[in-house]
Structure formats: C-alpha cells, structure tokens
Amino acid sequence: MQLFDENNLSPVRRRTLERLVNAALKLYKEDKFPSPEEITREAEYAKVTLRSYFSTHSEFVEYVVKRVIGSIERPAMGDNAEENITRLLSWGYGELYSHEGLMRDAMRISQQRWQARHEEKECEEHEILLKKSNRREALTDALAPLESQLPAEKIQKLIMLMSVLYGTEAMTVLKDTFGLDQDEIVALTTWGAKLMLRQAKLE
C-alpha cells in the first residue's frame, strides 16, 4: 500500500521520494533487481526510509513503473494503421530496452503475486501488477484508422492479439530464447502485426 498522498507531500518528503526513485532507476540501468536496502543505500538514506512511503517493495516497484510510463510521451498516430503500428512498435521497444531491468522486475513481481494468489487464495490482496496497462490505449490509438473499415469486434481482437507482440513479455522471449536484438525484435513484431492487419482486412 502507498503510505502517502502524492498531492500533499511536504517538500522534504517529495525530494526524498524523488531520490529513492532516481536511485532505483540508476540501479535498474545497471541490470540489477535492487533490494530495498540497495535502493536506500544508493539514495544515501537509512534502510527504513522506503518503508515510510510503501508497505511493500513490490508497491514501490509498481510506483516507479507508473512514474516511468507516465513520463513517456507516445508518438503521434496518423491515418494509416500499418504506419501507426510500425511507429508504435519501433518507439515502444526502444523505451522497453531503455528500462529493461525495471520492466523485467515488474514482470517478476507480477508472477510472484500470481503464484501467491493461487497458493494462498487471497485474490483481493494480490492484484496483478500493472493491471491497467498503457498497451491497450496505445494500440487502440494506432488502430483508430480502421474504425471505418472493420467492425469494432474485429478491431478489439486485433488489439488483444497485438498486445501479445508488444511488451516486456514478448521482448523477454524473443531476446532470451531466440537471441534477437532490439532491431530484430521490432522487425519481427512489426511483420507479425502487419500480417494480422492484412488478414483482418481480407476476412
């Protein structure tokens, strides 16, 4: 649980929170999954500092992910769905690669919560991390030009299928299992997305 009201933080508390977030991002960029102790040490605070803002480490990670996602401005979409998807995937995977450690840690925590939910049967206490994703919104914008060409149900299916091609999960599989680099991942996922678009138009 977040133990503060972001709109009513004192200047000192706000600066402390910023230093904690920046320390975490620095450590994630070093390809680490930093512990609360490592984060507070990097920020030059006492071990207990993080606990005065968040009840669990996973809540802090979720907060950092939301901060990163909230600070990113997606590229403008045009009136061609294929061009939009190409632009979105190229931009999106660039952002994922620049925050890869953080996104992998968020995915790891999500998996741990899923396991805990099934083991302990405590669904209300173990919500899936980042249940509200920006993926749906981004893909909806990219496919908006199809609204006059395809039924809403088909566009929704495209959004759901393309969400499998666009994100940390796809990057992890394609990078770790198949050894693809960023450009290869963008090329492959764009090719797959375009195939989906063309098939949807043919049906």
Protein Blocks (a to p, Z undefined) as FASTA:
>chain_A
ZZbdfklccfklmmmmmmmmmmmmmmmmnopacdfklmmmmnopafklmmmmbfbfklmm
mmmmmmmmmmpccddddfbfklmmmmmmmmmmmmmmmmmmmmmmmmmmmmmmmmmmmmno
paklmccehkbacklmmmmmmmmmmmmmpcfklmmmmmmmmmmmncjklmmmmmmmnopa
fklmmmmmmmmmmmmmmmmmmZZ
